[in-house]
Amino acid sequence: MTILVIMVGAFFGAMARFGIGQLVKIWTASTFPWATLFVNVSGSFLLGYLYASSAGPSLMLGIGVGFLGSFTTFSTFKLEVMRFVAKDWIRFGVYLLATYVLGLVAAYLGYHLP
Amino acid sequence: MLYVYVGLAGALGALARYGVGTGIETFWIGMFPLGTLLINLSGSFVLGWLTHFLFRSGRLSPSIVTAVGTGFIGSFTTFSTFSIETIELLESGALGMALLYVTLSLVLGLFSSWLGFWLGRRRFRREGVAR
């Protein structure tokens, strides 16, 4: 049951992340990774909220581990940061710091919201 | 259809993350979130390698590349869990550990991705010469 709940959540989480990436591509020709920044910051906020609210174990698994765990991503974020190396140090620094600072602030706010 | 592939691969990636995380928890009883750190570092390495070698080699169809890279590896690694683990360390007063976790994630994450990129590119160039 645990496995199924995680998989269902993650199925939609990964699709939502991919969909946001596709939408951002349509909206802007910018090479800045707005989509990944958005999913990581908003996902951190929502997971903070979930941790602080008295969510039951199946919600924690389905939404927390499954949906939000898959909606946010670390590997793509690092890959995108590395693409700026030696080409655009300003974007390298801005993207790296923005993700960590905004992500942690968002999780903190979500955690203290309920 | 590509959405379904990404979703299915993502479901498997999350399952792998849960499995590896639970496995690490059985021998690691410390407060430090070692599981998520190792998952994120290994995923960054693999994605770097895949992107700069296997995905570029033209052996895989574009849909498989998206399903594996964005779906599986993207879902295997996670940023939200990292964020909340850091906040929980801060809330419990483990300031030094929180700082260590963020620093290791930042520095070693970049290093893992770079190592994957470097090894992948090297392999790609070598095979390109051989062909």
gemmi code that builds the backbone of each chain (N, CA, C; Angstrom):
import gemmi

chains = {
    "A": [
        ("MET", (0.842, -1.215, 0.000), (0.000, 0.000, 0.000), (0.872, 1.258, 0.000)),
        ("THR", (1.896, 1.237, 0.872), (2.851, 2.347, 0.954), (3.432, 2.653, -0.419)),
        ("ILE", (3.844, 1.583, -1.085), (4.485, 1.721, -2.397), (3.535, 2.352, -3.406)),
        ("LEU", (2.303, 1.907, -3.405), (1.308, 2.411, -4.352), (1.021, 3.897, -4.119)),
        ("VAL", (0.872, 4.266, -2.839), (0.581, 5.661, -2.487), (1.723, 6.576, -2.953)),
        ("ILE", (2.962, 6.165, -2.710), (4.121, 6.968, -3.131), (4.147, 7.084, -4.655)),
        ("MET", (3.919, 5.958, -5.327), (4.006, 5.956, -6.790), (2.943, 6.832, -7.440)),
        ("VAL", (1.733, 6.797, -6.894), (0.663, 7.640, -7.451), (1.016, 9.117, -7.270)),
        ("GLY", (1.458, 9.480, -6.067), (1.851, 10.869, -5.809), (2.983, 11.303, -6.724)),
        ("ALA", (3.982, 10.442, -6.863), (5.161, 10.780, -7.664), (4.827, 10.862, -9.150)),
        ("PHE", (3.886, 10.032, -9.599), (3.446, 10.059, -10.997), (2.974, 11.477, -11.355)),
        ("PHE", (2.133, 12.028, -10.485), (1.607, 13.376, -10.747), (2.647, 14.457, -10.462)),
        ("GLY", (3.498, 14.236, -9.476), (4.531, 15.220, -9.150), (5.514, 15.415, -10.287)),
        ("ALA", (5.968, 14.304, -10.871), (6.928, 14.388, -11.973), (6.271, 15.004, -13.209)),
        ("MET", (5.008, 14.627, -13.467), (4.302, 15.199, -14.621), (4.092, 16.694, -14.442)),
        ("ALA", (3.751, 17.112, -13.223), (3.534, 18.538, -12.956), (4.830, 19.317, -13.165)),
        ("ARG", (5.951, 18.776, -12.690), (7.256, 19.446, -12.871), (7.590, 19.568, -14.358)),
        ("PHE", (7.379, 18.478, -15.085), (7.641, 18.484, -16.527), (6.717, 19.489, -17.232)),
        ("GLY", (5.450, 19.493, -16.844), (4.470, 20.401, -17.452), (4.831, 21.855, -17.230)),
        ("ILE", (5.272, 22.186, -16.020), (5.661, 23.572, -15.730), (6.865, 23.960, -16.588)),
        ("GLY", (7.787, 23.032, -16.755), (8.942, 23.279, -17.628), (8.515, 23.570, -19.059)),
        ("GLN", (7.548, 22.803, -19.548), (7.060, 22.997, -20.922), (6.352, 24.352, -21.062)),
        ("LEU", (5.554, 24.702, -20.050), (4.830, 25.973, -20.067), (5.784, 27.159, -20.075)),
        ("VAL", (6.804, 27.089, -19.219), (7.764, 28.190, -19.133), (8.489, 28.366, -20.476)),
        ("LYS", (8.757, 27.240, -21.155), (9.396, 27.292, -22.478), (8.543, 28.054, -23.489)),
        ("ILE", (7.221, 27.915, -23.343), (6.310, 28.608, -24.256), (6.264, 30.100, -23.919)),
        ("TRP", (6.256, 30.388, -22.608), (6.112, 31.766, -22.167), (7.335, 32.620, -22.402)),
        ("THR", (8.512, 32.067, -22.182), (9.706, 32.901, -22.260), (10.844, 32.186, -22.979)),
        ("ALA", (11.643, 32.973, -23.678), (12.806, 32.414, -24.368), (14.037, 32.516, -23.477)),
        ("SER", (13.831, 32.985, -22.229), (14.931, 33.163, -21.288), (15.641, 31.842, -21.021)),
        ("THR", (16.976, 31.893, -20.910), (17.731, 30.669, -20.635), (17.883, 30.453, -19.133)),
        ("PHE", (17.343, 31.377, -18.340), (17.409, 31.197, -16.893), (16.419, 30.097, -16.493)),
        ("PRO", (16.847, 29.152, -15.627), (15.973, 28.012, -15.284), (14.833, 28.378, -14.325)),
        ("TRP", (13.908, 29.208, -14.795), (12.796, 29.664, -13.953), (11.933, 28.512, -13.462)),
        ("ALA", (11.713, 27.526, -14.345), (10.807, 26.424, -14.000), (11.319, 25.647, -12.792)),
        ("THR", (12.609, 25.273, -12.806), (13.173, 24.500, -11.696), (13.190, 25.328, -10.416)),
        ("LEU", (13.520, 26.616, -10.561), (13.514, 27.493, -9.389), (12.111, 27.532, -8.786)),
        ("PHE", (11.119, 27.673, -9.647), (9.734, 27.740, -9.171), (9.303, 26.449, -8.462)),
        ("VAL", (9.560, 25.285, -9.085), (9.106, 24.037, -8.452), (9.836, 23.799, -7.126)),
        ("ASN", (11.131, 24.109, -7.083), (11.878, 23.846, -5.851), (11.453, 24.759, -4.698)),
        ("VAL", (11.180, 26.030, -5.013), (10.775, 26.959, -3.955), (9.335, 26.676, -3.514)),
        ("SER", (8.433, 26.532, -4.456), (7.033, 26.275, -4.080), (6.891, 24.902, -3.417)),
        ("GLY", (7.619, 23.917, -3.912), (7.567, 22.579, -3.312), (8.105, 22.571, -1.889)),
        ("SER", (9.148, 23.370, -1.644), (9.703, 23.470, -0.289), (8.690, 24.107, 0.659)),
        ("PHE", (8.006, 25.130, 0.157), (6.972, 25.792, 0.966), (5.867, 24.798, 1.335)),
        ("LEU", (5.378, 24.075, 0.350), (4.277, 23.138, 0.579), (4.693, 21.992, 1.502)),
        ("LEU", (5.930, 21.506, 1.360), (6.369, 20.418, 2.238), (6.535, 20.915, 3.680)),
        ("GLY", (6.995, 22.156, 3.829), (7.086, 22.753, 5.168), (5.713, 22.814, 5.809)),
        ("TYR", (4.735, 23.218, 5.034), (3.351, 23.304, 5.511), (2.831, 21.929, 5.913)),
        ("LEU", (3.138, 20.943, 5.080), (2.675, 19.571, 5.333), (3.288, 19.015, 6.620)),
        ("TYR", (4.576, 19.283, 6.841), (5.250, 18.787, 8.045), (4.645, 19.386, 9.316)),
        ("ALA", (4.280, 20.671, 9.224), (3.780, 21.349, 10.418), (2.310, 21.017, 10.681)),
        ("SER", (1.559, 20.770, 9.615), (0.159, 20.398, 9.802), (0.144, 18.944, 10.267)),
        ("SER", (-0.896, 18.572, 10.953), (-0.926, 17.207, 11.496), (-1.445, 16.234, 10.439)),
        ("ALA", (-0.668, 16.108, 9.358), (-1.055, 15.206, 8.270), (-0.820, 13.752, 8.693)),
        ("GLY", (-1.723, 12.888, 8.291), (-1.592, 11.464, 8.602), (-0.495, 10.815, 7.788)),
        ("PRO", (-0.142, 9.559, 8.114), (0.960, 8.886, 7.425), (0.743, 8.699, 5.917)),
        ("SER", (-0.498, 8.464, 5.483), (-0.672, 8.255, 4.038), (-0.525, 9.558, 3.266)),
        ("LEU", (-0.942, 10.683, 3.887), (-0.740, 11.989, 3.239), (0.750, 12.316, 3.172)),
        ("MET", (1.457, 12.013, 4.237), (2.906, 12.266, 4.260), (3.604, 11.468, 3.162)),
        ("LEU", (3.174, 10.224, 2.983), (3.799, 9.387, 1.953), (3.375, 9.815, 0.550)),
        ("GLY", (2.087, 9.984, 0.348), (1.571, 10.296, -0.990), (1.947, 11.691, -1.452)),
        ("ILE", (1.695, 12.678, -0.602), (1.976, 14.072, -0.975), (3.420, 14.442, -0.663)),
        ("GLY", (3.909, 14.075, 0.520), (5.251, 14.468, 0.945), (6.350, 13.741, 0.184)),
        ("VAL", (6.405, 12.420, 0.357), (7.453, 11.633, -0.301), (7.191, 11.541, -1.808)),
        ("GLY", (5.939, 11.252, -2.161), (5.603, 11.035, -3.571), (5.512, 12.313, -4.374)),
        ("PHE", (4.414, 13.055, -4.179), (4.182, 14.218, -5.041), (5.267, 15.291, -4.910)),
        ("LEU", (5.448, 15.838, -3.704), (6.400, 16.958, -3.550), (7.852, 16.502, -3.709)),
        ("GLY", (8.134, 15.274, -3.273), (9.487, 14.747, -3.459), (9.862, 14.693, -4.932)),
        ("SER", (8.906, 14.341, -5.773), (9.155, 14.247, -7.210), (8.942, 15.569, -7.937)),
        ("PHE", (8.075, 16.407, -7.385), (7.809, 17.713, -7.992), (9.075, 18.565, -7.930)),
        ("THR", (9.794, 18.476, -6.822), (11.063, 19.199, -6.695), (12.201, 18.285, -7.143)),
        ("THR", (13.318, 18.882, -7.503), (14.441, 18.079, -7.990), (15.766, 18.723, -7.622)),
        ("PHE", (16.727, 17.893, -7.322), (18.060, 18.368, -6.956), (19.024, 18.204, -8.132)),
        ("SER", (18.903, 17.075, -8.824), (19.850, 16.746, -9.888), (19.753, 17.724, -11.064)),
        ("THR", (18.527, 18.055, -11.475), (18.346, 18.997, -12.588), (18.857, 20.381, -12.199)),
        ("PHE", (18.557, 20.758, -10.950), (19.035, 22.041, -10.427), (20.565, 22.133, -10.539)),
        ("LYS", (21.272, 21.100, -10.086), (22.737, 21.131, -10.140), (23.251, 21.116, -11.588)),
        ("LEU", (22.580, 20.344, -12.422), (22.979, 20.289, -13.834), (22.860, 21.672, -14.467)),
        ("GLU", (21.771, 22.364, -14.152), (21.545, 23.698, -14.708), (22.553, 24.700, -14.159)),
        ("VAL", (22.899, 24.589, -12.882), (23.900, 25.487, -12.308), (25.230, 25.284, -13.035)),
        ("MET", (25.591, 24.012, -13.255), (26.865, 23.709, -13.900), (26.944, 24.231, -15.335)),
        ("ARG", (25.795, 24.357, -15.988), (25.774, 24.879, -17.361), (26.264, 26.332, -17.430)),
        ("PHE", (26.139, 27.055, -16.297), (26.566, 28.456, -16.269), (28.059, 28.609, -15.984)),
        ("VAL", (28.697, 27.517, -15.539), (30.111, 27.589, -15.171), (30.952, 28.087, -16.347)),
        ("ALA", (31.792, 29.066, -16.046), (32.732, 29.641, -17.010), (32.053, 30.403, -18.147)),
        ("LYS", (30.708, 30.350, -18.215), (30.010, 31.080, -19.281), (29.353, 32.330, -18.728)),
        ("ASP", (28.765, 32.193, -17.551), (28.028, 33.295, -16.951), (28.071, 33.141, -15.433)),
        ("TRP", (29.122, 33.684, -14.836), (29.319, 33.503, -13.384), (28.242, 34.213, -12.575)),
        ("ILE", (27.688, 35.278, -13.120), (26.638, 35.996, -12.372), (25.398, 35.118, -12.247)),
        ("ARG", (24.965, 34.536, -13.361), (23.802, 33.653, -13.310), (24.092, 32.411, -12.469)),
        ("PHE", (25.322, 31.909, -12.554), (25.740, 30.769, -11.749), (25.480, 31.067, -10.265)),
        ("GLY", (25.984, 32.212, -9.813), (25.830, 32.587, -8.405), (24.398, 32.902, -8.033)),
        ("VAL", (23.728, 33.644, -8.914), (22.346, 34.054, -8.628), (21.433, 32.830, -8.534)),
        ("TYR", (21.547, 31.931, -9.500), (20.673, 30.752, -9.508), (20.954, 29.838, -8.318)),
        ("LEU", (22.232, 29.611, -8.052), (22.623, 28.733, -6.935), (22.101, 29.285, -5.610)),
        ("LEU", (22.393, 30.571, -5.360), (21.998, 31.164, -4.081), (20.491, 31.341, -3.985)),
        ("ALA", (19.858, 31.751, -5.090), (18.408, 31.963, -5.063), (17.691, 30.677, -4.685)),
        ("THR", (18.132, 29.543, -5.248), (17.465, 28.277, -4.943), (17.607, 27.929, -3.465)),
        ("TYR", (18.842, 28.018, -2.943), (19.048, 27.665, -1.533), (18.343, 28.646, -0.588)),
        ("VAL", (18.526, 29.940, -0.822), (17.965, 30.934, 0.105), (16.434, 30.919, 0.033)),
        ("LEU", (15.888, 31.037, -1.184), (14.429, 31.074, -1.309), (13.800, 29.745, -0.896)),
        ("GLY", (14.456, 28.636, -1.225), (13.936, 27.313, -0.864), (13.852, 27.141, 0.646)),
        ("LEU", (14.910, 27.540, 1.342), (14.921, 27.393, 2.809), (13.946, 28.373, 3.461)),
        ("VAL", (13.888, 29.606, 2.960), (12.935, 30.583, 3.511), (11.502, 30.087, 3.280)),
        ("ALA", (11.245, 29.548, 2.101), (9.900, 29.047, 1.782), (9.516, 27.891, 2.707)),
        ("ALA", (10.450, 26.960, 2.937), (10.157, 25.831, 3.828), (9.899, 26.333, 5.248)),
        ("TYR", (10.677, 27.336, 5.671), (10.503, 27.917, 7.006), (9.123, 28.563, 7.137)),
        ("LEU", (8.739, 29.333, 6.122), (7.430, 30.005, 6.144), (6.300, 28.978, 6.142)),
        ("GLY", (6.428, 27.956, 5.313), (5.401, 26.921, 5.262), (5.271, 26.201, 6.594)),
        ("TYR", (6.419, 25.974, 7.216), (6.473, 25.268, 8.494), (5.801, 26.072, 9.609)),
        ("HIS", (5.916, 27.396, 9.530), (5.370, 28.245, 10.589), (4.014, 28.838, 10.254)),
        ("LEU", (3.492, 28.486, 9.090), (2.202, 29.039, 8.688), (1.019, 28.441, 9.456)),
        ("PRO", (0.944, 27.108, 9.626), (-0.259, 26.547, 10.261), (-0.441, 27.007, 11.714)),
    ],
    "B": [
        ("MET", (1.534, 11.666, -24.550), (2.112, 10.376, -24.162), (3.418, 10.559, -23.388)),
        ("LEU", (4.192, 11.595, -23.793), (5.461, 11.876, -23.122), (5.225, 12.155, -21.636)),
        ("TYR", (4.097, 12.823, -21.342), (3.757, 13.112, -19.947), (3.609, 11.825, -19.141)),
        ("VAL", (2.981, 10.829, -19.762), (2.765, 9.550, -19.067), (4.109, 8.854, -18.811)),
        ("TYR", (4.994, 8.900, -19.809), (6.332, 8.306, -19.631), (7.071, 8.972, -18.465)),
        ("VAL", (7.023, 10.315, -18.462), (7.706, 11.056, -17.394), (7.090, 10.694, -16.035)),
        ("GLY", (5.753, 10.612, -15.998), (5.064, 10.267, -14.756), (5.427, 8.870, -14.266)),
        ("LEU", (5.427, 7.903, -15.182), (5.757, 6.522, -14.791), (7.201, 6.405, -14.327)),
        ("ALA", (8.112, 7.016, -15.071), (9.525, 6.989, -14.673), (9.700, 7.721, -13.350)),
        ("GLY", (8.948, 8.802, -13.166), (8.999, 9.551, -11.905), (8.524, 8.709, -10.733)),
        ("ALA", (7.487, 7.911, -10.963), (6.975, 7.033, -9.906), (8.050, 6.026, -9.490)),
        ("LEU", (8.774, 5.502, -10.468), (9.856, 4.556, -10.159), (11.018, 5.252, -9.453)),
        ("GLY", (11.322, 6.481, -9.889), (12.394, 7.246, -9.253), (12.094, 7.519, -7.787)),
        ("ALA", (10.838, 7.882, -7.507), (10.443, 8.161, -6.124), (10.508, 6.892, -5.285)),
        ("LEU", (10.119, 5.788, -5.888), (10.160, 4.502, -5.183), (11.608, 4.143, -4.843)),
        ("ALA", (12.513, 4.358, -5.794), (13.932, 4.108, -5.560), (14.437, 5.014, -4.437)),
        ("ARG", (14.004, 6.275, -4.443), (14.410, 7.215, -3.383), (13.933, 6.724, -2.020)),
        ("TYR", (12.676, 6.276, -1.977), (12.125, 5.772, -0.721), (12.880, 4.524, -0.259)),
        ("GLY", (13.167, 3.635, -1.203), (13.880, 2.399, -0.878), (15.290, 2.659, -0.359)),
        ("VAL", (16.025, 3.508, -1.074), (17.403, 3.821, -0.664), (17.388, 4.554, 0.677)),
        ("GLY", (16.462, 5.514, 0.819), (16.355, 6.284, 2.066), (16.064, 5.381, 3.255)),
        ("THR", (15.106, 4.484, 3.083), (14.746, 3.556, 4.159), (15.915, 2.621, 4.465)),
        ("GLY", (16.610, 2.187, 3.416), (17.762, 1.309, 3.596), (18.862, 1.984, 4.407)),
        ("ILE", (19.148, 3.245, 4.090), (20.201, 3.971, 4.810), (19.792, 4.197, 6.270)),
        ("GLU", (18.502, 4.422, 6.493), (18.012, 4.647, 7.860), (18.208, 3.427, 8.764)),
        ("THR", (18.316, 2.239, 8.159), (18.453, 1.053, 8.999), (19.839, 0.968, 9.660)),
        ("PHE", (20.837, 1.585, 9.038), (22.157, 1.555, 9.693), (22.615, 2.923, 10.174)),
        ("TRP", (21.969, 3.979, 9.707), (22.360, 5.326, 10.120), (21.317, 5.865, 11.092)),
        ("ILE", (21.698, 5.951, 12.362), (20.713, 6.383, 13.345), (20.947, 7.828, 13.771)),
        ("GLY", (21.970, 8.456, 13.201), (22.272, 9.846, 13.555), (21.191, 10.797, 13.102)),
        ("MET", (21.246, 12.018, 13.623), (20.276, 13.053, 13.284), (20.533, 13.605, 11.880)),
        ("PHE", (21.780, 13.506, 11.463), (22.165, 14.076, 10.166), (21.450, 13.352, 9.020)),
        ("PRO", (20.818, 14.110, 8.098), (20.046, 13.490, 7.000), (20.943, 12.896, 5.915)),
        ("LEU", (21.650, 11.831, 6.253), (22.602, 11.216, 5.335), (21.910, 10.639, 4.093)),
        ("GLY", (20.729, 10.040, 4.295), (20.008, 9.411, 3.186), (19.751, 10.368, 2.040)),
        ("THR", (19.096, 11.489, 2.340), (18.770, 12.478, 1.295), (20.038, 13.023, 0.647)),
        ("LEU", (21.073, 13.263, 1.468), (22.320, 13.799, 0.917), (22.913, 12.826, -0.098)),
        ("LEU", (22.999, 11.534, 0.275), (23.591, 10.550, -0.640), (22.740, 10.369, -1.897)),
        ("ILE", (21.423, 10.390, -1.734), (20.513, 10.275, -2.876), (20.736, 11.446, -3.839)),
        ("ASN", (20.779, 12.653, -3.282), (20.935, 13.840, -4.131), (22.298, 13.886, -4.818)),
        ("LEU", (23.343, 13.480, -4.089), (24.677, 13.514, -4.686), (24.807, 12.467, -5.790)),
        ("SER", (24.332, 11.244, -5.515), (24.462, 10.196, -6.534), (23.604, 10.531, -7.759)),
        ("GLY", (22.399, 11.068, -7.536), (21.531, 11.444, -8.658), (22.145, 12.546, -9.510)),
        ("SER", (22.794, 13.517, -8.864), (23.428, 14.606, -9.610), (24.577, 14.081, -10.459)),
        ("PHE", (25.325, 13.125, -9.888), (26.426, 12.520, -10.630), (25.888, 11.775, -11.854)),
        ("VAL", (24.886, 10.940, -11.637), (24.337, 10.124, -12.729), (23.720, 11.009, -13.819)),
        ("LEU", (22.986, 12.044, -13.420), (22.378, 12.916, -14.435), (23.442, 13.653, -15.246)),
        ("GLY", (24.512, 14.083, -14.574), (25.608, 14.741, -15.287), (26.233, 13.798, -16.312)),
        ("TRP", (26.463, 12.570, -15.886), (27.082, 11.575, -16.768), (26.170, 11.236, -17.939)),
        ("LEU", (24.897, 10.979, -17.628), (23.930, 10.636, -18.689), (23.799, 11.758, -19.708)),
        ("THR", (23.679, 12.997, -19.195), (23.462, 14.143, -20.081), (24.636, 14.359, -21.027)),
        ("HIS", (25.850, 14.158, -20.503), (27.021, 14.466, -21.325), (27.616, 13.272, -22.042)),
        ("PHE", (27.063, 12.090, -21.787), (27.508, 10.940, -22.563), (26.350, 10.207, -23.242)),
        ("LEU", (25.585, 9.465, -22.454), (24.587, 8.584, -23.051), (23.503, 9.340, -23.829)),
        ("PHE", (23.018, 10.443, -23.261), (21.949, 11.193, -23.930), (22.452, 11.861, -25.211)),
        ("ARG", (23.737, 12.182, -25.239), (24.305, 12.847, -26.418), (24.684, 11.844, -27.501)),
        ("SER", (24.836, 10.581, -27.099), (25.371, 9.587, -28.020), (24.378, 9.228, -29.129)),
        ("GLY", (23.119, 9.630, -28.963), (22.128, 9.352, -29.999), (21.618, 7.923, -30.003)),
        ("ARG", (21.985, 7.147, -28.954), (21.541, 5.756, -28.890), (20.121, 5.641, -28.359)),
        ("LEU", (19.674, 6.693, -27.671), (18.348, 6.630, -27.066), (17.412, 7.612, -27.754)),
        ("SER", (16.145, 7.258, -27.811), (15.165, 8.155, -28.417), (14.931, 9.335, -27.468)),
        ("PRO", (14.539, 10.506, -28.029), (14.325, 11.693, -27.178), (13.311, 11.446, -26.056)),
        ("SER", (12.295, 10.613, -26.294), (11.317, 10.384, -25.217), (11.937, 9.596, -24.069)),
        ("ILE", (12.826, 8.660, -24.389), (13.475, 7.898, -23.322), (14.403, 8.809, -22.527)),
        ("VAL", (15.109, 9.694, -23.243), (15.999, 10.645, -22.572), (15.210, 11.486, -21.566)),
        ("THR", (14.049, 12.005, -22.000), (13.224, 12.827, -21.108), (12.673, 12.000, -19.950)),
        ("ALA", (12.216, 10.788, -20.248), (11.649, 9.938, -19.187), (12.700, 9.601, -18.139)),
        ("VAL", (13.906, 9.250, -18.580), (14.955, 8.863, -17.629), (15.523, 10.086, -16.902)),
        ("GLY", (15.870, 11.120, -17.671), (16.502, 12.303, -17.067), (15.539, 13.114, -16.220)),
        ("THR", (14.459, 13.570, -16.827), (13.493, 14.405, -16.110), (12.633, 13.561, -15.172)),
        ("GLY", (12.176, 12.403, -15.656), (11.292, 11.567, -14.845), (12.010, 10.832, -13.736)),
        ("PHE", (12.813, 9.840, -14.115), (13.424, 8.979, -13.090), (14.423, 9.710, -12.189)),
        ("ILE", (15.482, 10.262, -12.786), (16.519, 10.907, -11.965), (15.975, 12.172, -11.293)),
        ("GLY", (15.140, 12.919, -12.042), (14.540, 14.132, -11.472), (13.736, 13.828, -10.221)),
        ("SER", (13.023, 12.704, -10.226), (12.198, 12.336, -9.076), (12.981, 11.593, -8.009)),
        ("PHE", (14.038, 10.912, -8.420), (14.890, 10.204, -7.451), (15.495, 11.227, -6.487)),
        ("THR", (15.987, 12.333, -7.034), (16.534, 13.393, -6.196), (15.402, 14.339, -5.799)),
        ("THR", (15.618, 15.066, -4.731), (14.559, 15.946, -4.246), (15.144, 17.168, -3.562)),
        ("PHE", (14.476, 18.286, -3.740), (14.937, 19.499, -3.070), (14.081, 19.822, -1.844)),
        ("SER", (12.778, 19.531, -1.931), (11.872, 19.883, -0.831), (12.246, 19.159, 0.462)),
        ("THR", (12.626, 17.882, 0.353), (13.000, 17.132, 1.558), (14.262, 17.724, 2.175)),
        ("PHE", (15.213, 18.109, 1.299), (16.421, 18.772, 1.789), (16.050, 20.027, 2.575)),
        ("SER", (15.144, 20.851, 2.029), (14.760, 22.110, 2.684), (14.155, 21.850, 4.056)),
        ("ILE", (13.190, 20.931, 4.111), (12.494, 20.715, 5.384), (13.420, 20.044, 6.406)),
        ("GLU", (14.329, 19.200, 5.943), (15.283, 18.580, 6.875), (16.182, 19.658, 7.505)),
        ("THR", (16.580, 20.640, 6.684), (17.400, 21.734, 7.203), (16.623, 22.543, 8.236)),
        ("ILE", (15.347, 22.842, 7.921), (14.518, 23.618, 8.850), (14.329, 22.831, 10.153)),
        ("GLU", (14.122, 21.525, 10.051), (13.931, 20.721, 11.263), (15.205, 20.683, 12.126)),
        ("LEU", (16.364, 20.650, 11.471), (17.624, 20.708, 12.233), (17.723, 22.053, 12.958)),
        ("LEU", (17.365, 23.137, 12.250), (17.400, 24.472, 12.844), (16.430, 24.560, 14.015)),
        ("GLU", (15.228, 24.021, 13.819), (14.199, 24.084, 14.859), (14.609, 23.316, 16.108)),
        ("SER", (15.377, 22.239, 15.912), (15.787, 21.445, 17.076), (17.073, 21.992, 17.692)),
        ("GLY", (17.539, 23.123, 17.168), (18.701, 23.779, 17.758), (20.043, 23.261, 17.274)),
        ("ALA", (20.021, 22.341, 16.290), (21.272, 21.781, 15.758), (21.806, 22.694, 14.653)),
        ("LEU", (22.209, 23.889, 15.047), (22.615, 24.908, 14.085), (23.831, 24.492, 13.266)),
        ("GLY", (24.820, 23.932, 13.945), (26.044, 23.512, 13.271), (25.766, 22.429, 12.239)),
        ("MET", (24.902, 21.480, 12.615), (24.583, 20.390, 11.703), (23.798, 20.897, 10.491)),
        ("ALA", (22.904, 21.855, 10.730), (22.134, 22.452, 9.637), (23.081, 23.134, 8.647)),
        ("LEU", (24.031, 23.869, 9.200), (25.000, 24.583, 8.365), (25.859, 23.601, 7.575)),
        ("LEU", (26.260, 22.513, 8.242), (27.064, 21.479, 7.597), (26.272, 20.832, 6.451)),
        ("TYR", (25.008, 20.552, 6.717), (24.151, 19.906, 5.711), (24.011, 20.785, 4.469)),
        ("VAL", (23.741, 22.070, 4.670), (23.586, 22.991, 3.536), (24.908, 23.109, 2.769)),
        ("THR", (26.002, 23.230, 3.504), (27.311, 23.374, 2.856), (27.666, 22.135, 2.042)),
        ("LEU", (27.455, 20.947, 2.641), (27.785, 19.713, 1.916), (26.903, 19.554, 0.686)),
        ("SER", (25.619, 19.880, 0.843), (24.691, 19.774, -0.288), (25.121, 20.700, -1.420)),
        ("LEU", (25.494, 21.927, -1.040), (25.877, 22.918, -2.048), (27.185, 22.523, -2.744)),
        ("VAL", (28.211, 22.293, -1.938), (29.545, 22.065, -2.505), (29.648, 20.685, -3.167)),
        ("LEU", (29.272, 19.633, -2.426), (29.405, 18.289, -2.988), (28.399, 18.052, -4.120)),
        ("GLY", (27.247, 18.723, -4.065), (26.273, 18.614, -5.154), (26.859, 19.123, -6.459)),
        ("LEU", (27.513, 20.282, -6.386), (28.167, 20.840, -7.579), (29.287, 19.914, -8.048)),
        ("PHE", (30.036, 19.390, -7.077), (31.150, 18.513, -7.429), (30.643, 17.229, -8.105)),
        ("SER", (29.583, 16.642, -7.560), (29.033, 15.409, -8.136), (28.562, 15.627, -9.566)),
        ("SER", (27.852, 16.729, -9.768), (27.352, 17.042, -11.097), (28.530, 17.267, -12.056)),
        ("TRP", (29.545, 17.984, -11.570), (30.727, 18.258, -12.393), (31.466, 16.962, -12.738)),
        ("LEU", (31.601, 16.066, -11.742), (32.306, 14.803, -11.969), (31.579, 13.965, -13.021)),
        ("GLY", (30.253, 13.938, -12.931), (29.456, 13.217, -13.919), (29.645, 13.813, -15.306)),
        ("PHE", (29.598, 15.137, -15.371), (29.815, 15.865, -16.622), (31.186, 15.544, -17.205)),
        ("TRP", (32.213, 15.601, -16.350), (33.598, 15.429, -16.801), (33.846, 14.005, -17.310)),
        ("LEU", (33.394, 13.019, -16.528), (33.581, 11.622, -16.939), (32.755, 11.308, -18.191)),
        ("GLY", (31.547, 11.874, -18.240), (30.671, 11.654, -19.392), (31.256, 12.236, -20.663)),
        ("ARG", (31.759, 13.464, -20.559), (32.344, 14.125, -21.725), (33.586, 13.392, -22.220)),
        ("ARG", (34.383, 12.914, -21.246), (35.595, 12.178, -21.598), (35.247, 10.910, -22.381)),
        ("ARG", (34.246, 10.203, -21.859), (33.792, 8.961, -22.516), (33.236, 9.276, -23.914)),
        ("PHE", (32.470, 10.356, -23.978), (31.858, 10.747, -25.258), (32.922, 11.056, -26.298)),
        ("ARG", (33.938, 11.789, -25.881), (35.008, 12.169, -26.818), (35.815, 10.955, -27.253)),
        ("ARG", (36.087, 10.052, -26.304), (36.872, 8.871, -26.603), (36.119, 7.989, -27.602)),
        ("GLU", (34.834, 7.807, -27.352), (34.055, 6.966, -28.269), (33.890, 7.635, -29.623)),
        ("GLY", (33.859, 8.975, -29.601), (33.738, 9.721, -30.850), (34.970, 9.521, -31.721)),
        ("VAL", (36.127, 9.450, -31.061), (37.392, 9.254, -31.775), (37.450, 7.826, -32.328)),
        ("ALA", (36.995, 6.868, -31.513), (37.069, 5.464, -31.894), (36.180, 5.148, -33.094)),
        ("ARG", (35.088, 5.895, -33.243), (34.119, 5.567, -34.286), (34.590, 5.882, -35.693)),
    ],
}
model = gemmi.Model(1)
for chain_id, residues in chains.items():
    chain = gemmi.Chain(chain_id)
    for i, (resn, *xyz) in enumerate(residues, 1):
        res = gemmi.Residue()
        res.name, res.seqid = resn, gemmi.SeqId(i, " ")
        for name, pos in zip(("N", "CA", "C"), xyz):
            atom = gemmi.Atom()
            atom.name, atom.element = name, gemmi.Element(name[0])
            atom.pos, atom.b_iso = gemmi.Position(*pos), 0.0
            res.add_atom(atom)
        chain.add_residue(res)
    model.add_chain(chain)
structure = gemmi.Structure()
structure.add_model(model)
structure.setup_entities()
